[in-house]
Amino acid sequence: MIRVPSPAKLNLFLHITGRRENGYHELQSIFQLIDLYDWLEFEPLKEEHIQIDGLNNVDLEQNLIYKATQMLKPFAQHLTGLRIKIEKNIPMGAGLGGGSSNAATTLIVVNQLWQCGLSIEQLAELGVKLGADVPIFVHGQNAWAEGIGEQLTFIDLDQKQYIVLKPDCFISTQLLFSQKTLTRNSKTSKFCAYQIKPSDFGNNFEPLARSLYTEVDEAMQYLDQFGVAKLTGTGACVFTEVTAKMYVDEILEHSPCKAYLVNSLNESPLRHFKVQ
């Protein structure tokens, strides 16, 4: 049996810069990997079926882990059944990329278990069909993202700690995208501009999330007392960078909702994964 971590991410900013004819939105963002992990266990089975334990509230056919296995089947040189068990620590519907990370982890591990022989670049190309965030977890490196999130330029980021709050609500990404007041024409920028003045870079979804979900607004007001609160992805999680002046334990203890203290990662623990 193989047990591997599946990391979360933060969007340090998120701008929508345009819209394609097919309805997809062009964006710019920075993906920062963090040490909040789901854990996946992979156990080969003699019977040729896929069993997933730990996500009973998600239909098998809609499960990104299952979908990832089905995408690899045509390439398998050593096809087996699999029992995949997930220990879920990354909250769902939170903007932390948990589902995308689980899909990427499955692609990386099963590619080797089934001797598919696909490169990281090929796995990333498959992954984007499962979700725009999947390639960042396949590559396992922090990145400046463009396109729909799949065009990645890998970057070095300073080591930091973040306080992350998970408001007690589930945000509908579709609802946020449908709002007429959503800013869809932010000016394109460069990573060097972000490095000079990161405070100029926000999240286009933040005003909508705050107005539509009182829990998000409450969490952001709480964190704004101690630093600059930001929304990650399309929410619901909000975060702030830890500074030396903060009484972190007190902030976590008095949080109005579930709170995490996380560290930034330079790369995913899966980046150099090899089946033993």
C-alpha positions in Angstrom: 0.0 0.0 0.0 1.2 3.5 -0.9 0.4 6.5 1.3 1.1 10.0 0.0 0.2 13.6 0.9 -1.9 15.8 -1.3 -1.2 19.5 -0.6 -3.5 22.5 -0.7 -2.8 25.9 -2.3 -3.5 29.6 -1.8 -4.2 32.1 -4.5 -2.1 35.1 -3.4 -4.2 37.2 -5.8 -6.8 36.5 -8.6 -7.6 38.8 -11.4 -9.9 38.1 -14.3 -8.5 39.8 -17.4 -11.0 38.7 -20.1 -13.4 36.2 -21.4 -13.0 33.7 -24.2 -15.6 33.0 -26.9 -16.3 29.6 -25.3 -17.3 31.3 -22.0 -14.1 30.5 -20.1 -12.5 33.4 -18.3 -8.9 34.5 -18.7 -7.1 35.1 -15.4 -3.9 35.9 -13.7 -3.0 34.5 -10.3 -0.2 33.2 -8.1 -0.4 29.7 -6.8 1.3 29.2 -3.4 1.5 25.6 -2.2 0.9 25.1 1.6 1.4 22.3 4.1 -2.2 21.5 4.7 -2.6 17.9 3.3 -5.2 15.4 2.4 -3.7 11.9 2.5 -4.3 9.2 -0.1 -3.7 5.5 0.1 -3.4 3.4 -3.0 -3.8 -0.4 -2.8 -3.7 -2.6 -5.9 -6.5 -5.1 -6.3 -6.7 -8.3 -8.4 -10.3 -7.5 -9.4 -10.4 -4.8 -12.1 -12.5 -2.2 -10.3 -11.9 1.1 -8.6 -13.0 1.5 -5.0 -12.8 4.9 -3.3 -13.2 5.1 0.5 -13.6 8.4 2.4 -15.7 10.5 0.1 -19.1 8.9 0.4 -20.9 12.2 -0.2 -19.5 12.4 -3.8 -20.9 10.1 -6.5 -18.2 7.9 -8.0 -18.7 9.1 -11.5 -18.3 12.7 -10.4 -15.3 12.0 -8.2 -12.1 13.6 -9.6 -10.0 10.8 -8.2 -12.1 8.3 -10.1 -12.1 10.4 -13.3 -8.3 10.6 -13.1 -8.0 6.8 -13.0 -10.3 6.5 -16.1 -8.1 9.0 -18.0 -5.1 6.8 -17.4 -6.6 3.5 -18.4 -5.9 3.8 -22.1 -2.2 4.2 -21.4 -1.8 1.4 -18.8 0.7 -1.3 -19.4 0.0 -3.1 -16.1 -3.7 -2.5 -15.4 -5.0 -3.5 -11.9 -7.9 -2.7 -9.7 -7.4 -0.1 -7.0 -8.7 0.7 -3.6 -8.1 4.4 -2.9 -8.7 5.7 0.6 -8.7 9.4 1.3 -8.2 11.1 4.6 -9.7 14.5 4.1 -8.2 17.5 5.9 -8.5 20.2 3.2 -12.1 21.6 3.5 -14.2 21.2 0.4 -15.6 24.2 -1.5 -12.9 26.4 0.2 -10.8 27.7 -2.7 -7.8 25.6 -1.4 -7.8 23.2 -4.4 -8.3 20.0 -2.5 -10.2 18.2 -5.2 -7.8 19.3 -7.9 -4.8 18.2 -5.7 -6.4 14.8 -5.1 -6.8 14.4 -8.9 -3.2 15.4 -9.5 -1.9 13.0 -6.8 -3.9 10.2 -8.4 -2.5 10.9 -11.8 1.1 10.9 -10.5 0.8 7.7 -8.4 -1.4 5.7 -10.8 0.8 6.6 -13.8 3.6 4.7 -12.1 1.5 1.9 -10.6 0.0 1.1 -14.0 3.2 1.7 -15.8 1.6 4.3 -18.1 4.9 5.9 -18.9 3.5 9.5 -19.2 5.7 12.5 -18.5 4.8 15.2 -16.0 3.9 17.5 -19.0 1.6 14.8 -20.4 -0.1 14.3 -17.0 -0.6 18.1 -16.7 -2.3 18.1 -20.2 -4.6 15.4 -19.0 -5.2 17.1 -15.7 -6.5 20.4 -17.2 -9.4 18.4 -18.5 -10.3 17.6 -14.9 -9.9 21.2 -13.7 -7.9 24.3 -14.3 -6.1 23.9 -11.0 -4.9 20.4 -11.6 -1.7 21.1 -13.5 -0.2 23.2 -10.7 -0.4 20.2 -8.4 0.9 17.8 -11.1 4.0 20.0 -11.5 4.2 20.6 -7.7 5.8 24.1 -7.9 4.6 27.6 -7.1 3.7 29.5 -10.2 2.4 32.6 -11.9 -0.7 31.4 -13.7 -2.4 32.7 -16.8 -4.9 31.5 -19.4 -7.6 29.7 -17.5 -5.0 28.9 -14.9 -3.1 26.2 -16.9 -0.4 28.4 -18.3 2.3 28.3 -15.6 5.5 30.1 -15.1 7.3 28.6 -12.1 8.5 31.1 -9.5 10.4 31.3 -6.2 8.4 32.7 -3.3 9.6 33.7 0.2 9.0 31.2 3.0 5.9 32.5 5.0 3.3 31.4 7.4 -0.4 32.1 6.9 -3.5 32.0 9.1 -6.4 30.5 7.1 -10.0 30.7 8.2 -12.8 28.4 6.8 -16.1 30.2 7.1 -19.1 27.8 7.7 -20.5 28.1 4.2 -20.1 26.5 0.8 -19.6 29.1 -2.0 -21.1 28.5 -5.4 -18.4 29.4 -8.0 -21.2 29.4 -10.6 -23.1 32.0 -8.6 -20.1 34.3 -8.3 -19.3 34.0 -12.1 -22.9 34.9 -12.9 -22.9 38.2 -11.1 -23.1 41.2 -13.4 -20.9 43.3 -11.1 -17.9 40.9 -11.3 -14.9 42.7 -12.7 -13.8 40.8 -15.8 -11.4 43.3 -17.3 -8.5 43.7 -14.9 -5.3 44.9 -16.6 -2.7 42.2 -17.3 0.4 42.5 -15.2 3.8 40.8 -14.5 5.3 38.9 -11.6 7.9 41.6 -11.2 5.1 44.2 -10.6 3.6 41.9 -7.9 7.0 41.6 -6.2 7.3 45.4 -6.1 3.9 46.1 -4.7 1.8 43.0 -3.8 -0.8 45.2 -2.1 -2.0 46.3 -5.6 -3.1 42.7 -6.3 -6.4 41.6 -4.9 -9.1 39.0 -5.7 -11.9 40.1 -8.1 -14.3 37.7 -6.4 -13.8 39.1 -2.9 -16.4 41.9 -2.9 -19.0 39.5 -4.3 -18.2 36.7 -1.8 -18.4 39.2 1.1 -21.8 40.6 -0.1 -23.4 37.2 -0.8 -22.0 35.3 2.2 -22.1 37.0 5.6 -19.8 34.2 7.0 -17.0 35.3 4.6 -17.5 38.9 5.4 -17.3 38.1 9.2 -14.1 36.1 8.7 -12.4 38.9 6.7 -13.4 41.5 9.2 -11.9 39.4 11.9 -8.5 38.9 10.1 -8.4 42.6 9.0 -7.9 43.4 12.7 -4.5 41.8 12.5 -3.3 42.0 8.9 -4.6 42.2 5.4 -7.3 39.6 4.8 -7.6 38.0 1.4 -9.9 35.5 -0.3 -8.3 32.5 -2.0 -9.7 31.4 -5.3 -13.5 31.7 -5.4 -13.6 31.0 -1.6 -14.8 30.4 0.9 -11.4 30.4 2.8 -9.8 33.7 3.7 -6.2 34.1 4.9 -3.6 36.6 6.0 0.2 36.5 6.2 1.6 36.0 9.7 3.9 38.8 11.0 6.1 39.0 14.0 3.7 41.3 15.8 0.8 38.8 15.8 -0.3 36.8 18.8 -1.0 33.8 16.6 -2.3 31.4 19.3 -4.9 34.0 20.4 -6.0 34.8 16.8 -6.6 31.1 16.2 -8.3 30.5 19.5 -10.8 33.4 19.1 -11.5 32.8 15.4 -15.2 32.9 14.5 -14.8 29.7 12.4 -12.4 26.9 11.8 -8.8 28.2 11.7 -5.5 26.8 10.5 -1.9 27.9 10.8 0.0 26.8 7.6 3.4 27.1 6.1 4.3 27.9 2.5 6.0 25.1 0.5 8.7 25.6 -2.0 7.5 22.5 -3.8 5.0 19.6 -3.3 6.2 16.6 -1.4 5.1 14.6 -4.5 7.4 16.4 -6.9 10.0 13.7 -6.9 7.7 10.8 -6.0 8.7 7.3 -7.1 6.9 4.0 -6.5 9.2 1.8 -4.5 
